[in-house]
């Protein structure tokens, strides 16, 4: 079975980038990028936030195509 690439691509550039570039692009689109311990949640009718939590990103790089089988347990895992 062919491996699927899990590189982050941001249009219209369409070249691999980093998590820092993703956060920068989200901020440019009006998202508040939140940290694990941050309580400064966006508010208001147009508020949008992005929170990275758990180990899904790291595990996705490790597991590649097998990531789907661990998503539900990871979501249900206590912090």
TAVEN-V556338 format. One record per pair of residues at least 24 apart in sequence whose ideal C-beta (glycine too) atoms are under 10 Angstrom apart, sorted by the first residue. I is the first residue (numbers start at 1). J is the second residue. Records with the same first field share a line. If there is no record, write none. Layout:
I = J / J
This chain:
1 = 65
2 = 65
3 = 64 / 65
4 = 64 / 65 / 67
5 = 64
6 = 57 / 60 / 61 / 63 / 64 / 65 / 67
7 = 61
8 = 57
19 = 52 / 57
22 = 50 / 52
23 = 50 / 52
26 = 50
36 = 79
53 = 77 / 79
54 = 79
